Amino acid sequence: MEKVVLGVDIGTSAVKTIVVNQQGQVLASANKPITTLHPQAGFSEQHPDEWVQATKDTLQTISEMESMRVVQVEGMSFSGQMHGLVLVDQYGEAIRPAILWNDTRTTEQCEIIKKRLGQYVLGNPVLEGFTLTKMMWVKQYEPSNWERTYKFLLPKDYVRFKLTGVLSMEVSDASSTLLLDPKTQQWSYDTGALFGIDAQIFPDLTSAESYVGNVKPDVAKSLGLNTNIQVFAGGGDNACAALGSGVVKPHDTLCSIGTSGVILTCEANAASYGQNMHLFQHALPHVSYIMGVTLAAGDSLAWFQKTLAPELSFDDILLLAQQSSIGANGLLFTPYLSGERTPHGDAYIRGSWIGLSSLHTRSDMARAVIEGISYSLYESILYLRENGKSLTHITATGGGAKSDFWLQLQADIFNASMRKLSHEEGPSMGAAIIAATGVNWFDSMEACSRVFVTYDKEFHPDSVNHQQYKRYFDIYRQVYTQSQPLTEQLLMISEARDNEITH
C-alpha cells in the first residue's frame, strides 16, 4: 500500500486537510467552512469545537474516498491561525468562544502593556492581535471565565488536544503570544506575572516536529482511520506556509495574500527590527522569521466584490482591473478596512479612496484596490531592505499567486522576481512536510521541502513600470498621516452617537 501523511490547516475561513504521498503529490483534499462571530464592532470570535468538528468532517470525507482504500496513513500534523485565544477548564473544555487574531477589542490592554514595558515586548510590537492582550481582556471583563481557566491554548493546539488527548503548545505558534522569549524559546513567566497571568495556566511547550501521541482509538474508529497514526505538533500558519513554499533559509522570502497579507523573510538570528515588524519562530529549529502584516489584504478585494461587484468572480475582477492602467488613472486605495499592523500599528485607521472622480470606472477602482494591497506589502519589503535584507526573489502564495497579472504587478511594484509554485497548498503542505519528516521519510524538514516544493513560473520586474509605480507609492505613503486625524474624528462622532442610542 502507498504510504501517505495528512496535513491539516485550521484556517480562519475553513479547515483544510490534504493527503500527500512520499513524492509530495497531493492525492486528495477536503475543506469545511468555519463561521466567524462578530458580537460587537471590533470583536471576532469562533467556537473552538467547530474547528474540531470541521477537522473530523474533513478526515471522514477523506477516509471515505475510494482512493484511500489503497493507502496507509502514517502520520498527521497541523497548521493553524495564530494568536487566537482558547481558554480551557480543568476538564479540557473550551470556556468561551476563541478570540481571533483579527479581533481589535484590546486597545486598552495594549496601552497598559506599553506603559509598563514600552512599545515592544520580547521582540514584538504590542498590538491588539496578540494573545497576551486577549488574556488581560478576559481577566478584566470576564472574571468568572478567567477563574475557570486551567490552561490557555492556540487554535491548532486545541484541535490536536481533542484528537490525541495530549495538551501542549507548539513553539512557532507560541512565539505569537507576547509571552515567549525569542532567545531561549521558553515561556517568559515574568512577563505574564506583570499582568496577573499565573504560570500554572501556561501549557507545556513542544517543537513543531515533535511526536505528541496518536489519534485516540475512539476518534480514529469513528472517522474510519487506523489507530496507529502518529501525530506531530505542527506550526503556526505563517511558519507552515513558509515551509510549504520552500522558504527555509536566511533571506528566503514569502508573499502570502489571503484574508490578510504577509511579507515573511527567514532569519538566522532572533533579531527585532521595529516598525511593527513581527519576530516569530519558524517551524524549523534555530530559524526565526521577520514578518510584516497587512490586516485586510485579500479581505479588501472581497469587500470590493461584495459591495461593488457582487455578480463578478475573483477572476472576473482581475480581468476588470487589467482594463485600467498603472496608477488606476490617478486613483489610490488604502487597505485599512480592519486597521493596520505594519508599519502603522493602528487598530483605528480606516481605508480611503484618494483622487476619486466621476471619470473613474469600476475597472480603475478594482485596479486601485489591487495596487493598494500591493503598496501596503511593499512598505514592509522596503523597510527590510533598508535594514540590510536582500529581497530579490519572493515566493508567492494565496489569492495573489493565482493570477499572472497580479504576480507581474507585484514583481513591478516590489522590484523583485516573483516565483509561482507548481502546486500551491499553503499551510496544509507545511503541516504535511512536518508529518513526513516526523515519520522519518526524510532526515530534515529542509530535505523534505526540496522534494515536496517545486516552482512553475517566475515573473521578473520591469524597471520602467517600477518607476511609474514608485511615483504613486510615494503619494500612498503620505495618505496614512493625512487621513489618520480625520478618521479619528469620524470614529469619535460614531462612538458618541452609539452611546446616545444606547442610553
C-alpha positions as CSV (number, residue, x, y, z in Angstrom):
1,M,0.0,0.0,0.0
2,E,1.1,3.5,-0.8
3,K,2.3,5.4,2.3
4,V,0.8,8.9,2.9
5,V,0.6,11.7,5.6
6,L,-2.1,14.2,6.4
7,G,-1.7,18.0,6.6
8,V,-4.5,19.8,8.4
9,D,-4.8,23.6,8.4
10,I,-7.1,25.3,10.9
11,G,-7.7,28.4,8.9
12,T,-9.9,31.5,9.6
13,S,-12.4,30.7,6.9
14,A,-12.1,26.9,6.7
15,V,-10.4,23.8,7.8
16,K,-8.5,22.1,5.0
17,T,-6.9,18.6,5.1
18,I,-4.7,17.2,2.4
19,V,-3.3,13.7,1.7
20,V,0.3,13.7,0.5
21,N,2.5,10.8,-0.7
22,Q,6.2,10.3,-0.4
23,Q,6.8,12.2,-3.6
24,G,4.9,15.3,-2.4
25,Q,1.9,14.7,-4.6
26,V,-1.5,15.7,-3.2
27,L,-3.7,12.7,-3.6
28,A,-6.9,14.1,-2.0
29,S,-8.2,17.1,-0.1
30,A,-11.3,18.2,1.8
31,N,-12.5,21.5,3.1
32,K,-15.1,22.6,5.7
33,P,-16.0,26.2,6.2
34,I,-15.9,27.9,9.6
35,T,-18.3,30.5,11.0
36,T,-16.9,33.7,12.4
37,L,-18.9,35.6,15.0
38,H,-18.9,39.4,15.4
39,P,-20.9,40.1,18.6
40,Q,-19.8,43.7,18.7
41,A,-17.8,46.1,16.5
42,G,-14.2,45.0,16.5
43,F,-15.0,41.6,18.0
44,S,-14.0,38.5,16.0
45,E,-14.7,35.1,17.5
46,Q,-15.1,31.4,16.6
47,H,-16.2,28.4,18.5
48,P,-13.2,26.1,19.1
49,D,-15.3,22.9,18.9
50,E,-16.4,23.9,15.5
51,W,-12.7,23.6,14.4
52,V,-12.7,20.2,15.9
53,Q,-15.9,19.1,14.2
54,A,-14.7,20.6,10.9
55,T,-11.4,18.7,11.2
56,K,-13.3,15.5,11.9
57,D,-15.6,16.1,8.9
58,T,-12.6,16.6,6.6
59,L,-10.9,13.5,7.9
60,Q,-14.1,11.4,7.5
61,T,-14.7,12.8,4.0
62,I,-11.1,11.7,3.0
63,S,-11.4,8.3,4.7
64,E,-14.5,7.5,2.7
65,M,-12.8,8.3,-0.7
66,E,-12.3,5.2,-2.9
67,S,-8.6,6.2,-3.4
68,M,-7.9,5.9,0.4
69,R,-8.6,2.2,0.3
70,V,-5.1,1.6,-1.2
71,V,-3.1,3.9,1.0
72,Q,-1.7,3.7,4.5
73,V,-1.8,6.9,6.6
74,E,1.4,7.0,8.7
75,G,1.4,10.5,10.2
76,M,-0.6,13.7,10.7
77,S,0.3,17.3,11.6
78,F,-1.3,20.7,11.9
79,S,-1.1,24.3,10.9
80,G,-3.3,26.9,12.5
81,Q,-4.3,30.5,12.5
82,M,-2.1,32.3,15.0
83,H,-2.8,34.4,18.1
84,G,-6.3,33.1,18.8
85,L,-7.0,32.7,22.5
86,V,-8.6,29.4,23.6
87,L,-9.3,29.0,27.3
88,V,-9.9,25.5,28.6
89,D,-11.2,24.4,32.0
90,Q,-9.9,21.5,34.1
91,Y,-11.9,19.1,32.1
92,G,-10.3,20.3,28.8
93,E,-13.5,22.0,27.6
94,A,-13.4,25.4,25.9
95,I,-14.8,28.0,28.4
96,R,-15.8,30.7,25.8
97,P,-15.5,31.3,22.1
98,A,-12.0,31.9,20.9
99,I,-10.9,35.5,20.4
100,L,-9.2,35.6,17.0
101,W,-6.1,37.2,15.5
102,N,-8.1,40.0,13.8
103,D,-10.1,41.0,16.9
104,T,-9.3,44.6,17.9
105,R,-11.1,45.0,21.3
106,T,-7.9,45.1,23.4
107,T,-6.5,48.6,22.7
108,E,-6.9,49.4,26.5
109,Q,-4.8,46.4,27.4
110,C,-2.2,47.3,24.8
111,E,-1.8,50.7,26.4
112,I,-1.4,49.1,29.8
113,I,1.5,46.9,28.5
114,K,3.1,49.8,26.7
115,K,3.1,52.0,29.8
116,R,4.8,49.1,31.7
117,L,7.2,47.7,29.2
118,G,7.3,50.1,26.1
119,Q,6.3,49.6,22.5
120,Y,8.0,46.2,22.1
121,V,7.8,43.1,24.3
122,L,10.0,40.1,23.7
123,G,10.9,41.2,20.2
124,N,7.4,42.0,19.0
125,P,5.2,45.2,18.8
126,V,2.4,45.4,21.3
127,L,-0.7,45.1,19.1
128,E,-4.3,44.1,19.6
129,G,-4.0,40.8,17.8
130,F,-1.5,39.2,20.2
131,T,-2.6,36.7,22.7
132,L,-1.5,38.3,25.9
133,T,-3.7,41.3,25.3
134,K,-6.7,39.0,24.9
135,M,-5.9,37.2,28.2
136,M,-5.8,40.5,30.0
137,W,-9.1,41.5,28.5
138,V,-10.8,38.3,29.7
139,K,-9.3,38.6,33.1
140,Q,-10.6,42.2,33.4
141,Y,-14.1,41.9,31.8
142,E,-15.0,38.2,32.3
143,P,-13.5,37.3,35.7
144,S,-15.7,34.3,36.1
145,N,-14.4,32.8,32.9
146,W,-10.8,33.6,33.9
147,E,-11.3,31.9,37.3
148,R,-12.3,28.7,35.5
149,T,-9.3,28.7,33.3
150,Y,-7.0,25.7,33.6
151,K,-4.8,26.3,30.5
152,F,-4.7,28.6,27.5
153,L,-4.1,27.2,24.0
154,L,-3.9,28.4,20.4
155,P,-6.3,27.1,17.7
156,K,-4.4,24.2,16.2
157,D,-3.1,23.1,19.6
158,Y,-6.7,22.8,20.9
159,V,-7.7,20.7,17.9
160,R,-4.7,18.4,18.3
161,F,-5.5,18.1,22.0
162,K,-9.1,17.0,21.2
163,L,-7.8,14.3,18.7
164,T,-5.0,13.0,20.9
165,G,-5.8,13.8,24.5
166,V,-2.3,15.4,24.9
167,L,-2.3,19.0,25.9
168,S,0.6,21.2,24.8
169,M,1.5,24.2,22.7
170,E,4.0,24.3,19.9
171,V,6.8,26.9,19.8
172,S,6.3,28.6,16.4
173,D,2.7,29.4,17.4
174,A,3.6,30.3,21.0
175,S,6.0,32.9,19.7
176,S,2.9,34.9,18.6
177,T,1.6,35.3,22.1
178,L,3.9,38.1,23.5
179,L,4.8,35.6,26.2
180,L,7.7,33.6,24.6
181,D,11.3,34.6,24.9
182,P,12.7,34.5,21.3
183,K,16.2,33.8,22.6
184,T,15.5,30.9,24.9
185,Q,12.4,29.6,23.2
186,Q,10.8,29.3,26.6
187,W,7.9,30.9,28.3
188,S,8.6,34.3,29.9
189,Y,6.7,33.7,33.2
190,D,7.9,37.0,34.5
191,T,6.2,38.9,31.6
192,G,2.9,37.1,32.4
193,A,3.3,37.8,36.1
194,L,3.5,41.5,35.5
195,F,-0.1,41.4,34.1
196,G,-1.6,38.9,36.5
197,I,-1.1,35.8,34.3
198,D,-0.2,32.9,36.6
199,A,2.5,30.4,35.5
200,Q,0.2,27.5,36.1
201,I,-2.1,28.3,33.1
202,F,0.8,28.1,30.6
203,P,0.8,24.8,28.7
204,D,3.9,22.7,28.2
205,L,5.9,23.6,25.1
206,T,6.9,21.3,22.2
207,S,8.7,21.8,18.9
208,A,7.0,21.6,15.5
209,E,8.3,18.1,14.6
210,S,7.8,16.5,18.0
211,Y,5.7,13.4,18.2
212,V,2.9,14.1,20.6
213,G,0.9,10.9,20.5
214,N,-1.6,9.1,18.4
215,V,-5.2,9.8,17.4
216,K,-7.4,8.5,20.2
217,P,-8.8,5.0,19.3
218,D,-12.4,6.0,19.7
219,V,-11.9,9.1,17.5
220,A,-10.0,7.1,14.8
221,K,-12.6,4.4,14.8
222,S,-15.5,6.9,14.4
223,L,-13.7,8.5,11.4
224,G,-12.7,5.3,9.7
225,L,-9.0,5.8,10.3
226,N,-6.4,3.4,11.6
227,T,-5.5,3.8,15.3
228,N,-1.7,3.9,14.9
229,I,-1.5,7.3,13.0
230,Q,1.4,9.2,14.6
231,V,0.6,12.9,15.4
232,F,3.2,15.6,15.3
233,A,2.9,19.1,16.9
234,G,2.8,21.3,13.7
235,G,3.2,25.0,13.4
236,G,1.6,28.4,13.1
237,D,0.0,29.1,9.7
238,N,2.7,31.5,8.6
239,A,5.6,29.2,9.6
240,C,3.8,26.3,7.8
241,A,3.1,28.4,4.7
242,A,6.8,29.3,4.5
243,L,7.8,25.7,5.0
244,G,5.3,24.5,2.4
245,S,6.6,27.1,-0.1
246,G,10.3,26.3,0.3
247,V,11.1,29.4,2.3
248,V,13.5,27.8,4.8
249,K,16.9,29.6,4.6
250,P,18.0,33.1,5.6
251,H,16.8,35.8,3.2
252,D,14.2,33.4,1.6
253,T,11.1,35.5,1.4
254,L,7.4,34.8,1.1
255,C,4.5,37.0,0.0
256,S,1.2,35.5,1.1
257,I,-2.1,37.2,0.2
258,G,-5.1,35.6,1.9
259,T,-7.6,37.4,4.2
260,S,-4.6,39.2,5.5
261,G,-1.3,39.8,3.6
262,V,2.1,38.8,4.8
263,I,5.7,39.5,3.9
264,L,7.9,37.0,5.6
265,T,11.7,36.6,5.4
266,C,13.8,34.0,7.2
267,E,16.4,35.0,9.8
268,A,19.3,33.0,11.3
269,N,19.2,35.2,14.5
270,A,16.2,36.2,16.6
271,A,16.6,40.0,15.9
272,S,13.9,42.6,16.3
273,Y,13.5,45.2,13.5
274,G,10.9,47.7,14.8
275,Q,8.3,49.4,12.6
276,N,5.7,46.9,13.8
277,M,7.5,44.0,12.1
278,H,6.8,40.7,13.9
279,L,9.5,38.4,15.1
280,F,8.4,34.7,15.3
281,Q,10.0,31.3,15.4
282,H,9.9,29.2,12.2
283,A,8.8,25.6,12.3
284,L,12.4,24.8,11.6
285,P,14.7,24.6,14.6
286,H,17.1,27.5,15.1
287,V,15.4,29.6,12.4
288,S,13.3,32.7,13.0
289,Y,11.4,34.9,10.6
290,I,10.6,38.6,10.4
291,M,7.1,39.4,9.2
292,G,5.1,42.5,8.1
293,V,1.3,42.2,8.0
294,T,-1.5,43.9,6.1
295,L,-4.7,43.1,8.0
296,A,-7.1,43.5,5.2
297,A,-5.3,42.3,2.0
298,G,-7.5,39.8,0.2
299,D,-10.3,40.9,2.5
300,S,-10.2,44.3,0.8
301,L,-10.7,42.6,-2.6
302,A,-13.5,40.5,-1.0
303,W,-15.1,43.7,0.3
304,F,-14.9,45.3,-3.2
305,Q,-16.5,42.2,-4.7
306,K,-19.3,42.1,-2.2
307,T,-20.0,45.8,-2.3
308,L,-19.3,46.9,-5.8
309,A,-19.2,43.8,-8.0
310,P,-21.3,41.1,-6.4
311,E,-22.0,39.5,-9.8
312,L,-18.3,39.0,-10.6
313,S,-15.9,36.2,-9.6
314,F,-12.4,36.8,-8.3
315,D,-11.1,36.1,-11.8
316,D,-13.6,38.5,-13.3
317,I,-12.4,41.3,-11.0
318,L,-8.8,40.7,-12.0
319,L,-9.8,40.8,-15.7
320,L,-11.6,44.0,-14.9
321,A,-8.6,45.5,-13.3
322,Q,-6.4,44.8,-16.3
323,Q,-8.6,47.2,-18.3
324,S,-7.2,50.0,-16.3
325,S,-3.6,51.2,-16.3
326,I,-0.7,51.7,-13.9
327,G,-1.8,54.0,-11.2
328,A,-5.5,53.3,-11.9
329,N,-5.8,56.6,-13.7
330,G,-4.8,58.6,-10.7
331,L,-6.8,56.7,-8.1
332,L,-5.3,55.4,-4.8
333,F,-6.9,53.0,-2.3
334,T,-5.5,52.3,1.2
335,P,-6.5,48.8,2.5
336,Y,-7.1,49.8,6.1
337,L,-10.6,48.3,6.4
338,S,-9.6,46.5,9.6
339,G,-7.0,48.9,10.9
340,E,-3.3,48.3,10.0
341,R,-0.4,46.3,11.5
342,T,2.7,47.1,9.5
343,P,4.1,49.7,9.6
344,H,1.5,51.8,11.5
345,G,0.2,49.5,14.2
346,D,-3.2,51.4,14.3
347,A,-6.4,49.5,15.0
348,Y,-8.5,52.6,14.3
349,I,-7.3,53.8,11.0
350,R,-9.7,53.1,8.2
351,G,-9.5,52.7,4.4
352,S,-9.8,55.5,1.9
353,W,-10.0,56.4,-1.8
354,I,-7.8,59.3,-2.9
355,G,-8.3,61.0,-6.2
356,L,-11.8,59.6,-7.0
357,S,-13.7,61.5,-9.7
358,S,-16.7,61.0,-11.9
359,L,-14.3,59.9,-14.7
360,H,-13.2,56.8,-12.8
361,T,-14.6,53.4,-13.8
362,R,-15.1,50.2,-11.9
363,S,-12.0,48.9,-13.6
364,D,-10.0,51.8,-12.1
365,M,-11.4,51.0,-8.7
366,A,-10.6,47.3,-9.0
367,R,-7.0,48.1,-10.0
368,A,-6.6,50.7,-7.3
369,V,-7.6,48.0,-4.7
370,I,-5.1,45.5,-6.0
371,E,-2.4,48.2,-6.2
372,G,-3.2,49.4,-2.7
373,I,-2.8,45.9,-1.2
374,S,0.5,45.6,-3.0
375,Y,1.7,49.0,-1.9
376,S,0.9,48.1,1.7
377,L,3.1,45.0,1.4
378,Y,5.8,46.9,-0.4
379,E,6.2,49.1,2.7
380,S,7.4,46.0,4.6
381,I,9.7,45.0,1.8
382,L,11.2,48.5,1.6
383,Y,11.8,48.6,5.3
384,L,13.5,45.2,5.4
385,R,15.8,46.3,2.5
386,E,16.7,49.5,4.4
387,N,17.8,47.3,7.2
388,G,20.1,45.1,5.1
389,K,17.8,42.3,3.9
390,S,18.4,41.2,0.3
391,L,14.9,40.6,-1.1
392,T,15.4,39.8,-4.8
393,H,13.3,36.6,-5.2
394,I,10.0,36.2,-3.5
395,T,7.7,33.2,-3.4
396,A,4.0,34.0,-3.8
397,T,1.1,32.1,-2.2
398,G,-2.6,32.7,-1.6
399,G,-5.0,34.6,-3.8
400,G,-2.3,36.9,-5.1
401,A,-0.5,34.0,-6.6
402,K,-3.5,32.7,-8.6
403,S,-3.2,35.5,-11.2
404,D,-0.4,36.1,-13.6
405,F,-1.5,39.7,-13.9
406,W,-1.2,40.2,-10.2
407,L,2.1,38.4,-9.9
408,Q,3.6,40.7,-12.6
409,L,2.1,43.7,-10.8
410,Q,3.8,42.6,-7.6
411,A,7.1,42.0,-9.3
412,D,7.0,45.5,-10.8
413,I,6.0,47.2,-7.5
414,F,8.3,45.2,-5.3
415,N,11.2,45.3,-7.8
416,A,11.8,41.6,-7.2
417,S,11.2,38.4,-9.1
418,M,8.1,36.6,-8.0
419,R,8.1,32.8,-8.0
420,K,4.8,30.8,-8.5
421,L,4.6,27.4,-7.0
422,S,3.7,24.4,-9.3
423,H,1.1,23.3,-6.7
424,E,0.1,25.7,-4.0
425,E,-1.4,24.1,-1.0
426,G,-0.3,26.8,1.6
427,P,0.0,26.0,5.3
428,S,-1.5,22.5,4.9
429,M,1.6,21.5,2.8
430,G,3.8,22.8,5.6
431,A,1.9,20.6,8.0
432,A,2.3,17.6,5.7
433,I,6.1,18.3,5.5
434,I,6.3,18.2,9.3
435,A,4.4,14.9,9.4
436,A,6.5,13.4,6.6
437,T,9.7,14.3,8.4
438,G,8.3,13.0,11.7
439,V,7.6,9.6,10.3
440,N,11.3,9.5,9.0
441,W,10.7,9.8,5.3
442,F,13.4,12.5,5.3
443,D,16.3,13.5,7.5
444,S,15.1,17.1,7.9
445,M,12.2,19.4,7.0
446,E,14.5,21.2,4.6
447,A,15.3,18.0,2.7
448,C,11.5,17.2,2.6
449,S,10.7,20.7,1.4
450,R,13.2,20.3,-1.5
451,V,11.2,17.3,-2.8
452,F,7.7,18.4,-2.0
453,V,8.0,22.1,-3.2
454,T,8.5,22.8,-6.9
455,Y,8.1,26.0,-8.9
456,D,6.1,26.8,-12.1
457,K,6.8,30.3,-13.3
458,E,8.9,33.3,-12.4
459,F,7.9,36.9,-13.1
460,H,10.7,39.4,-13.4
461,P,10.3,43.2,-12.6
462,D,10.0,45.8,-15.4
463,S,12.2,48.7,-14.3
464,V,10.1,51.2,-16.3
465,N,6.9,50.0,-14.6
466,H,8.6,50.1,-11.2
467,Q,9.5,53.7,-11.6
468,Q,5.9,54.5,-12.6
469,Y,4.5,52.7,-9.6
470,K,7.0,54.3,-7.3
471,R,5.6,57.8,-8.1
472,Y,2.1,56.6,-6.9
473,F,3.7,54.7,-4.0
474,D,5.4,57.9,-2.7
475,I,1.9,59.5,-2.5
476,Y,0.4,56.4,-1.0
477,R,2.8,56.5,1.9
478,Q,1.6,60.0,2.8
479,V,-2.1,59.0,3.0
480,Y,-1.9,57.5,6.4
481,T,-0.6,60.6,8.2
482,Q,-3.0,62.8,6.3
483,S,-6.1,60.7,6.9
484,Q,-5.4,59.5,10.5
485,P,-6.7,62.6,12.4
486,L,-9.8,62.7,10.1
487,T,-10.5,59.0,10.8
488,E,-10.1,59.6,14.5
489,Q,-12.7,62.4,14.4
490,L,-15.1,60.2,12.5
491,L,-14.8,57.4,15.0
492,M,-15.3,59.8,17.9
493,I,-18.6,61.0,16.3
494,S,-19.7,57.4,15.7
495,E,-18.9,56.4,19.2
496,A,-20.8,59.4,20.7
497,R,-23.8,58.6,18.5
498,D,-23.8,54.9,19.6
499,N,-23.6,56.0,23.2
500,E,-26.6,58.3,22.8
501,I,-28.6,55.5,21.2
502,T,-27.6,53.0,24.0
503,H,-28.6,55.5,26.7
